Amino acid sequence: MDIGALSIVMSQSRVQESAGIAVMKMAMDTGKETATQMTEIMKNVAVDTNVGQHLDTRA
């Protein structure tokens, strides 16, 4: 393989690696946003503290 072809192959490899890293960063950012939104939703959920305090039974 000559130097020109080797240079092209190495350049293409770098571009593929950069694209893969960019996609992974986007996926991680999306995951962080989703986790943040879920945390906010859980904080805003109304919790009834009386639920489960009494057990009604009849025989």
SETOR-388407 format. One record per residue (C-alpha): z, y, x. Coordinates in steps of 0.5 Angstrom, whole numbers, plus 500, padded with zeros to 3 digits. Layout:
N
ZYX...
//
This chain:
59
500500500498507503503513503499516497500510493507509495509517493506516486510510485517513487515519483514515477520512478524518479521521472523514469530515471531522469528520462533515462539519464537525459537520453544517455547524455544525449547519446554520449554527446552525439558520440562525442560530436561524431568522434570529433568530426571523424578526427577532423576528417582524418586530419584533412585527408590528403596522404600521398607519402610516395605510395608504397615506396616503390615496388614494380615487379616483372618476371
//
